[in-house]
Amino acid sequence: MIPRASADMIDALDRRIIAALQLNGRAPWAGIARWAGTSESTAQRRFNVLRERKLLHVVGAVELDRTGGGSSMLVRVQARPGKGLELAELLAECPEARFLALVTGTADLIVDFVARDNEELLRLLYTDLPGAHLIAGTEHVAVIRTFSSAALWDTGLLPGEAVADLRPSASTAPYERVDWDKPPQPLTELERAVVGELAKDGRMPVTTVARNLGRSESSVARSLERMVARGCLHFRTLAEPALLGYEAEFMLWLSIEPGSLEAAGRQLAKHPGTKFLAAATGRFNLVGHMVLPRRTDLFRYTDEVIGALPGLNASDVTLHLVTLKGAWTRMDQFDTRPGVPGNA
């Protein structure tokens, strides 16, 4: 049985630490401790426990469109009856699967595949798709522009001043970007190597990265600073929303009239429950990953948020049962024991 995270696994201090890291996964411990309301040593110790329990991961990841690192294809998968879990495990092992969730609704699984080019995408989707014998049907949705990034999601657990203090000054909401028409800037060999190290541990010290790569600290530090300043590299803080008090996690699939897509995307991206939102091809041309405190909140959300979008033709919701993979990292193999509140 795949375990599920719940709020009672951690305490309020843990949640504030996660919230600070969500604002900036590589923020200094002094800043994290200040906004979490604890000492630096306690913040580090709590972080290490959460990481050891695999309830929290901080990883470095590149912006695909800015680096030419590949393209994202969201796939809605219908599994053969009774084969959803078996299929999920096979798909989770696929190195091109960046995100994978078991859901309920009009699909059984949602997978985000990242492919370098059309040849790799053709191979992945049509000749070498893992678990093809367990699949009853698929629908492919190609991501063409992002409005909101999970790396920039604000949990709402810390005051607004924390956002200004912790978030990198180079951070810009995707819907505010003006460089979409500029060609990507491929990473240098050193930059790719640095990203490779930070993909394992986004908080890895520059000294350790340099030692692992056999390069000078100054060259590694400059590469890291350049990538962050160009918006090519961000740091994802991966934690189940349920740990932070968000019981309802879902994918939102919208069909928006041409001419209203930009306005609808900007409007929905500003909602506090929007973790990720992108324009896409296919019958669903606006796709999002959302969270709400309770499932019952979906009623008002459907009526007041979705219903207020300009140009809306149709909508669909697939509720998450469990997330197996995020940012290429397994997220379902954690320690389910409750934490020990008050152990500062």
Beta strands, then each sheet from edge to edge (+ up, - down):
strand 1: 57-62
strand 2: 71-79
strand 3: 97-104
strand 4: 109-115
strand 5: 135-148
strand 6: 233-238
strand 7: 248-256
strand 8: 274-280
strand 9: 286-292
strand 10: 312-326
strand 11: 329-330
sheet 1: 1+ 6-
sheet 2: 11+ 10- 3+ 4- 2+ 5- 8+ 9- 7+
end
